[in-house]
């Protein structure tokens, strides 16, 4: 099971000028403070996911403008059960292929009994939750999705020229 953080990919933080000349872009460094989990504290739970809370802080005369890219895995494996009640309907979707279930109970190929409890649904809900807590006056957000096949022997693209990532939403302050 991938952790939610890995499924989301990395939210890339970088300083940006928001259409200002390069000479006007602040060079003030950004500090990222991780508040939870505490350094060295083991994280244990049933779903192998670690919620991470923290703050990005910039020192300077004015608020630092930041670009955040949300990177979402949309590969076939994200159709599988996340192990979490993502849609909060009181039922946790599961993969019937990994359980002792009578044959024919679910259609062949079913990898999650609740389409709203998939890894992809968890990624989208986490991204939405993040966006709801961002200040559009200080930053822009974009969305990139990725998928693709990797050759298990070489760990390179399975097919020459395959497209593995797409800009779904370019950087914007219109959340």
Beta strands, then each sheet from edge to edge (+ up, - down):
strand 1: 12-15
strand 2: 30-36
strand 3: 53-58
strand 4: 66-73
strand 5: 139-146
strand 6: 165-172
sheet 1: 1+ 4- 5- 6+
sheet 2: 2+ 3-
end
